[in-house]
Amino acid sequence: MKKLISAITVMAMAVAMATFTSCSKDLDEIAADIDTGISSGDHGTSRNAVLQITCTSNNPYTITITNTSTDDSREYVLQGKETRSFIVSCDVTYSIYYSQNSGYLFYPTTGTRTQYAGCGSTYSISIP
């Protein structure tokens, strides 16, 4: 009986893990992507644009991409030397705020970049 209960518990845990790992985005993240017009990915179409952001530092940075038309924003973490592409709505200006997460002595490096995203284009942005 004890082995049967253990086996059922293990099976239930496996089903739960499979359920959680099969979804790449939760509902909040999907809703946020719809609201902001920003999604993480590496391709675009002529009806959107791509912001390709590269962290040139060895340290991780948190970036906040804001749609300046709607003030909606999304936050992402870029690891050191990482490049990520973000599919965005076109004909919109985006503000990219960045802040160093670790590796600083007294204060983190911060800054802001602004980029207009024209339809069908890819824009390469380096931080810091």
VOMI-176843 format. One record per atom (N, C-alpha, C): residue number from 1; chain; atom name; z, y, x. Coordinates in pm, whole numbers. Layout:
VOMI-176843
NODE  num  chaine  atome       z       y       x
NODE  NUM       A     CA       Z       Y       X
...
END
This chain:
VOMI-176843
NODE  num  chaine  atome       z       y       x
NODE    1       A      N       0    -120      82
NODE    1       A     CA       0       0       0
NODE    1       A      C       0     126      87
NODE    2       A      N      81     124     193
NODE    2       A     CA      89     239     282
NODE    2       A      C     -45     263     352
NODE    3       A      N    -115     154     391
NODE    3       A     CA    -245     168     455
NODE    3       A      C    -349     222     357
NODE    4       A      N    -340     182     230
NODE    4       A     CA    -433     230     129
NODE    4       A      C    -415     380     108
NODE    5       A      N    -292     427     102
NODE    5       A     CA    -265     570      85
NODE    5       A      C    -316     648     206
NODE    6       A      N    -294     595     326
NODE    6       A     CA    -343     660     447
NODE    6       A      C    -495     667     448
NODE    7       A      N    -560     560     407
NODE    7       A     CA    -706     556     404
NODE    7       A      C    -760     658     303
NODE    8       A      N    -696     667     186
NODE    8       A     CA    -739     763      84
NODE    8       A      C    -720     905     135
NODE    9       A      N    -609     931     203
NODE    9       A     CA    -581    1064     258
NODE    9       A      C    -687    1102     361
NODE   10       A      N    -721    1010     450
NODE   10       A     CA    -822    1035     552
NODE   10       A      C    -958    1063     486
NODE   11       A      N    -993     986     384
NODE   11       A     CA   -1121    1006     314
NODE   11       A      C   -1124    1143     245
NODE   12       A      N   -1014    1181     183
NODE   12       A     CA   -1008    1311     116
NODE   12       A      C   -1023    1424     216
NODE   13       A      N    -960    1411     332
NODE   13       A     CA    -972    1513     436
NODE   13       A      C   -1115    1522     487
NODE   14       A      N   -1181    1409     503
NODE   14       A     CA   -1319    1407     551
NODE   14       A      C   -1412    1475     451
NODE   15       A      N   -1391    1448     322
NODE   15       A     CA   -1473    1511     218
NODE   15       A      C   -1450    1662     218
NODE   16       A      N   -1325    1703     230
NODE   16       A     CA   -1293    1847     233
NODE   16       A      C   -1358    1914     353
NODE   17       A      N   -1352    1852     470
NODE   17       A     CA   -1412    1909     590
NODE   17       A      C   -1563    1918     575
NODE   18       A      N   -1625    1815     520
NODE   18       A     CA   -1770    1817     501
NODE   18       A      C   -1809    1928     405
NODE   19       A      N   -1727    1949     304
NODE   19       A     CA   -1757    2055     207
NODE   19       A      C   -1751    2192     273
NODE   20       A      N   -1647    2217     353
NODE   20       A     CA   -1632    2347     416
NODE   20       A      C   -1736    2371     525
NODE   21       A      N   -1771    2269     602
NODE   21       A     CA   -1864    2289     712
NODE   21       A      C   -2009    2295     666
NODE   22       A      N   -2038    2248     543
NODE   22       A     CA   -2176    2250     498
NODE   22       A      C   -2219    2389     453
NODE   23       A      N   -2126    2476     422
NODE   23       A     CA   -2158    2612     379
NODE   23       A      C   -2155    2704     499
NODE   24       A      N   -2266    2769     528
NODE   24       A     CA   -2269    2857     644
NODE   24       A      C   -2212    2995     613
NODE   25       A      N   -2212    3036     486
NODE   25       A     CA   -2156    3165     448
NODE   25       A      C   -2071    3146     324
NODE   26       A      N   -1960    3216     318
NODE   26       A     CA   -1881    3211     196
NODE   26       A      C   -1932    3318      99
NODE   27       A      N   -1881    3318     -23
NODE   27       A     CA   -1932    3409    -125
NODE   27       A      C   -1909    3555     -90
NODE   28       A      N   -1794    3587     -28
NODE   28       A     CA   -1767    3726      10
NODE   28       A      C   -1869    3775     111
NODE   29       A      N   -1901    3690     209
NODE   29       A     CA   -1997    3730     312
NODE   29       A      C   -2135    3750     252
NODE   30       A      N   -2176    3660     162
NODE   30       A     CA   -2306    3673      99
NODE   30       A      C   -2311    3801      16
NODE   31       A      N   -2205    3828     -61
NODE   31       A     CA   -2201    3949    -142
NODE   31       A      C   -2206    4073     -53
NODE   32       A      N   -2136    4069      61
NODE   32       A     CA   -2136    4184     152
NODE   32       A      C   -2276    4204     209
NODE   33       A      N   -2347    4095     241
NODE   33       A     CA   -2483    4108     292
NODE   33       A      C   -2574    4174     188
NODE   34       A      N   -2555    4140      61
NODE   34       A     CA   -2637    4198     -45
NODE   34       A      C   -2605    4347     -59
NODE   35       A      N   -2477    4382     -55
NODE   35       A     CA   -2436    4521     -73
NODE   35       A      C   -2484    4611      41
NODE   36       A      N   -2481    4562     164
NODE   36       A     CA   -2512    4646     278
NODE   36       A      C   -2656    4636     324
NODE   37       A      N   -2725    4530     283
NODE   37       A     CA   -2860    4509     334
NODE   37       A      C   -2860    4461     477
NODE   38       A      N   -2746    4405     525
NODE   38       A     CA   -2734    4359     662
NODE   38       A      C   -2703    4210     660
NODE   39       A      N   -2779    4133     735
NODE   39       A     CA   -2744    3992     750
NODE   39       A      C   -2772    3949     892
NODE   40       A      N   -2694    3854     939
NODE   40       A     CA   -2711    3803    1074
NODE   40       A      C   -2825    3703    1072
NODE   41       A      N   -2914    3714    1165
NODE   41       A     CA   -3028    3623    1171
NODE   41       A      C   -3118    3660    1285
NODE   42       A      N   -3231    3595    1296
NODE   42       A     CA   -3320    3625    1407
NODE   42       A      C   -3465    3640    1364
NODE   43       A      N   -3487    3670    1238
NODE   43       A     CA   -3625    3691    1193
NODE   43       A      C   -3628    3800    1088
NODE   44       A      N   -3743    3856    1067
NODE   44       A     CA   -3757    3959     966
NODE   44       A      C   -3894    3952     903
NODE   45       A      N   -3914    4031     802
NODE   45       A     CA   -4044    4039     737
NODE   45       A      C   -4086    4185     735
NODE   46       A      N   -4202    4212     679
NODE   46       A     CA   -4250    4350     674
NODE   46       A      C   -4168    4434     577
NODE   47       A      N   -4084    4370     493
NODE   47       A     CA   -4002    4445     398
NODE   47       A      C   -3862    4474     451
NODE   48       A      N   -3836    4439     576
NODE   48       A     CA   -3707    4472     637
NODE   48       A      C   -3729    4501     785
NODE   49       A      N   -3621    4522     856
NODE   49       A     CA   -3628    4551     999
NODE   49       A      C   -3523    4466    1069
NODE   50       A      N   -3529    4463    1201
NODE   50       A     CA   -3434    4385    1280
NODE   50       A      C   -3368    4476    1383
NODE   51       A      N   -3235    4474    1384
NODE   51       A     CA   -3159    4541    1490
NODE   51       A      C   -3113    4431    1585
NODE   52       A      N   -3165    4434    1708
NODE   52       A     CA   -3128    4335    1809
NODE   52       A      C   -3029    4403    1903
NODE   53       A      N   -2902    4361    1893
NODE   53       A     CA   -2795    4428    1967
NODE   53       A      C   -2749    4337    2080
NODE   54       A      N   -2745    4393    2202
NODE   54       A     CA   -2703    4320    2321
NODE   54       A      C   -2576    4383    2377
NODE   55       A      N   -2477    4299    2401
NODE   55       A     CA   -2355    4342    2469
NODE   55       A      C   -2379    4322    2619
NODE   56       A      N   -2393    4430    2695
NODE   56       A     CA   -2422    4420    2837
NODE   56       A      C   -2297    4397    2921
NODE   57       A      N   -2181    4411    2860
NODE   57       A     CA   -2055    4391    2930
NODE   57       A      C   -2021    4243    2939
NODE   58       A      N   -1927    4209    3027
NODE   58       A     CA   -1874    4073    3032
NODE   58       A      C   -1766    4052    2928
NODE   59       A      N   -1720    4160    2864
NODE   59       A     CA   -1611    4154    2768
NODE   59       A      C   -1663    4157    2625
NODE   60       A      N   -1587    4099    2530
NODE   60       A     CA   -1629    4101    2390
NODE   60       A      C   -1609    4239    2327
NODE   61       A      N   -1696    4270    2232
NODE   61       A     CA   -1691    4396    2158
NODE   61       A      C   -1700    4367    2009
NODE   62       A      N   -1628    4445    1931
NODE   62       A     CA   -1645    4443    1787
NODE   62       A      C   -1743    4554    1752
NODE   63       A      N   -1845    4519    1674
NODE   63       A     CA   -1941    4620    1630
NODE   63       A      C   -1932    4633    1478
NODE   64       A      N   -1949    4754    1432
NODE   64       A     CA   -1954    4781    1288
NODE   64       A      C   -2087    4847    1260
NODE   65       A      N   -2168    4780    1178
NODE   65       A     CA   -2299    4832    1142
NODE   65       A      C   -2287    4893    1003
NODE   66       A      N   -2319    5021     992
NODE   66       A     CA   -2304    5092     865
NODE   66       A      C   -2438    5144     816
NODE   67       A      N   -2469    5115     692
NODE   67       A     CA   -2585    5170     625
NODE   67       A      C   -2549    5313     587
NODE   68       A      N   -2610    5412     652
NODE   68       A     CA   -2569    5551     630
NODE   68       A      C   -2609    5603     492
NODE   69       A      N   -2701    5536     424
NODE   69       A     CA   -2739    5577     289
NODE   69       A      C   -2632    5543     187
NODE   70       A      N   -2567    5427     207
NODE   70       A     CA   -2470    5378     109
NODE   70       A      C   -2327    5377     161
NODE   71       A      N   -2309    5397     291
NODE   71       A     CA   -2179    5387     359
NODE   71       A      C   -2119    5247     356
NODE   72       A      N   -2197    5147     316
NODE   72       A     CA   -2152    5008     324
NODE   72       A      C   -2165    4961     467
NODE   73       A      N   -2071    4875     510
NODE   73       A     CA   -2074    4831     649
NODE   73       A      C   -2032    4686     662
NODE   74       A      N   -2067    4629     777
NODE   74       A     CA   -2030    4492     815
NODE   74       A      C   -1980    4496     957
NODE   75       A      N   -1883    4409     986
NODE   75       A     CA   -1824    4403    1119
NODE   75       A      C   -1852    4267    1182
NODE   76       A      N   -1889    4268    1309
NODE   76       A     CA   -1920    4147    1384
NODE   76       A      C   -1856    4156    1521
NODE   77       A      N   -1836    4041    1585
NODE   77       A     CA   -1788    4037    1723
NODE   77       A      C   -1901    3983    1809
NODE   78       A      N   -1934    4059    1914
NODE   78       A     CA   -2032    4015    2014
NODE   78       A      C   -1954    3976    2139
NODE   79       A      N   -1977    3857    2187
NODE   79       A     CA   -1916    3813    2312
NODE   79       A      C   -1987    3882    2428
NODE   80       A      N   -1926    3878    2545
NODE   80       A     CA   -1988    3937    2663
NODE   80       A      C   -2123    3875    2690
NODE   81       A      N   -2222    3959    2721
NODE   81       A     CA   -2360    3919    2753
NODE   81       A      C   -2433    3852    2636
NODE   82       A      N   -2383    3868    2514
NODE   82       A     CA   -2445    3807    2397
NODE   82       A      C   -2544    3904    2332
NODE   83       A      N   -2652    3847    2279
NODE   83       A     CA   -2749    3923    2201
NODE   83       A      C   -2756    3860    2062
NODE   84       A      N   -2745    3943    1958
NODE   84       A     CA   -2759    3896    1821
NODE   84       A      C   -2855    3987    1747
NODE   85       A      N   -2927    3928    1655
NODE   85       A     CA   -3021    4002    1572
NODE   85       A      C   -2967    4012    1431
NODE   86       A      N   -2985    4128    1371
NODE   86       A     CA   -2938    4153    1236
NODE   86       A      C   -3055    4203    1152
NODE   87       A      N   -3083    4134    1043
NODE   87       A     CA   -3189    4174     952
NODE   87       A      C   -3132    4282     861
NODE   88       A      N   -3200    4394     854
NODE   88       A     CA   -3150    4508     777
NODE   88       A      C   -3258    4559     683
NODE   89       A      N   -3216    4632     583
NODE   89       A     CA   -3312    4699     494
NODE   89       A      C   -3388    4803     574
NODE   90       A      N   -3514    4820     540
NODE   90       A     CA   -3594    4917     617
NODE   90       A      C   -3593    5055     553
NODE   91       A      N   -3640    5149     631
NODE   91       A     CA   -3642    5290     593
NODE   91       A      C   -3501    5343     568
NODE   92       A      N   -3407    5294     650
NODE   92       A     CA   -3267    5334     642
NODE   92       A      C   -3218    5364     784
NODE   93       A      N   -3127    5459     796
NODE   93       A     CA   -3062    5485     924
NODE   93       A      C   -2929    5410     928
NODE   94       A      N   -2905    5343    1040
NODE   94       A     CA   -2781    5266    1058
NODE   94       A      C   -2699    5327    1171
NODE   95       A      N   -2569    5327    1152
NODE   95       A     CA   -2475    5369    1255
NODE   95       A      C   -2409    5243    1309
NODE   96       A      N   -2411    5228    1441
NODE   96       A     CA   -2350    5112    1506
NODE   96       A      C   -2232    5161    1590
NODE   97       A      N   -2112    5133    1544
NODE   97       A     CA   -1990    5169    1617
NODE   97       A      C   -1946    5046    1696
NODE   98       A      N   -1904    5065    1821
NODE   98       A     CA   -1857    4952    1901
NODE   98       A      C   -1724    4985    1967
NODE   99       A      N   -1643    4880    1985
NODE   99       A     CA   -1512    4895    2046
NODE   99       A      C   -1482    4769    2127
NODE  100       A      N   -1442    4788    2251
NODE  100       A     CA   -1412    4678    2342
NODE  100       A      C   -1287    4605    2295
NODE  101       A      N   -1292    4472    2291
NODE  101       A     CA   -1180    4391    2243
NODE  101       A      C   -1079    4357    2352
NODE  102       A      N   -1125    4336    2473
NODE  102       A     CA   -1035    4297    2584
NODE  102       A      C   -1101    4333    2716
NODE  103       A      N   -1023    4322    2824
NODE  103       A     CA   -1077    4348    2957
NODE  103       A      C   -1066    4492    3001
NODE  104       A      N    -994    4575    2927
NODE  104       A     CA    -979    4714    2967
NODE  104       A      C    -840    4737    3024
NODE  105       A      N    -827    4839    3108
NODE  105       A     CA    -701    4867    3175
NODE  105       A      C    -608    4951    3088
NODE  106       A      N    -655    5065    3041
NODE  106       A     CA    -572    5154    2960
NODE  106       A      C    -623    5168    2817
NODE  107       A      N    -752    5199    2803
NODE  107       A     CA    -811    5222    2671
NODE  107       A      C    -941    5144    2660
NODE  108       A      N    -973    5096    2540
NODE  108       A     CA   -1101    5025    2522
NODE  108       A      C   -1218    5123    2526
NODE  109       A      N   -1331    5074    2570
NODE  109       A     CA   -1453    5152    2564
NODE  109       A      C   -1502    5151    2420
NODE  110       A      N   -1533    5269    2366
NODE  110       A     CA   -1584    5280    2230
NODE  110       A      C   -1706    5372    2230
NODE  111       A      N   -1781    5366    2125
NODE  111       A     CA   -1896    5455    2113
NODE  111       A      C   -1971    5429    1985
NODE  112       A      N   -2073    5510    1963
NODE  112       A     CA   -2156    5498    1843
NODE  112       A      C   -2303    5516    1881
NODE  113       A      N   -2385    5435    1821
NODE  113       A     CA   -2530    5450    1833
NODE  113       A      C   -2585    5465    1692
NODE  114       A      N   -2692    5541    1679
NODE  114       A     CA   -2758    5558    1550
NODE  114       A      C   -2901    5510    1565
NODE  115       A      N   -2949    5434    1465
NODE  115       A     CA   -3085    5381    1472
NODE  115       A      C   -3150    5386    1335
NODE  116       A      N   -3266    5449    1328
NODE  116       A     CA   -3348    5443    1208
NODE  116       A      C   -3423    5310    1212
NODE  117       A      N   -3428    5240    1099
NODE  117       A     CA   -3494    5109    1092
NODE  117       A      C   -3618    5119    1004
NODE  118       A      N   -3733    5127    1068
NODE  118       A     CA   -3860    5131     996
NODE  118       A      C   -3903    4990     956
NODE  119       A      N   -3979    4978     850
NODE  119       A     CA   -4021    4847     797
NODE  119       A      C   -4102    4768     899
NODE  120       A      N   -4069    4639     912
NODE  120       A     CA   -4143    4548     997
NODE  120       A      C   -4118    4564    1146
NODE  121       A      N   -4022    4647    1184
NODE  121       A     CA   -3998    4673    1327
NODE  121       A      C   -3869    4606    1376
NODE  122       A      N   -3865    4583    1508
NODE  122       A     CA   -3746    4532    1574
NODE  122       A      C   -3699    4637    1673
NODE  123       A      N   -3570    4666    1671
NODE  123       A     CA   -3512    4768    1757
NODE  123       A      C   -3408    4703    1849
NODE  124       A      N   -3423    4723    1979
NODE  124       A     CA   -3328    4668    2077
NODE  124       A      C   -3225    4777    2111
NODE  125       A      N   -3098    4741    2095
NODE  125       A     CA   -2989    4834    2118
NODE  125       A      C   -2892    4768    2214
NODE  126       A      N   -2854    4838    2320
NODE  126       A     CA   -2758    4785    2417
NODE  126       A      C   -2626    4860    2403
NODE  127       A      N   -2517    4782    2408
NODE  127       A     CA   -2384    4841    2411
NODE  127       A      C   -2312    4782    2529
NODE  128       A      N   -2219    4840    2591
NODE  128       A     CA   -2171    4977    2572
NODE  128       A      C   -2266    5078    2627
END
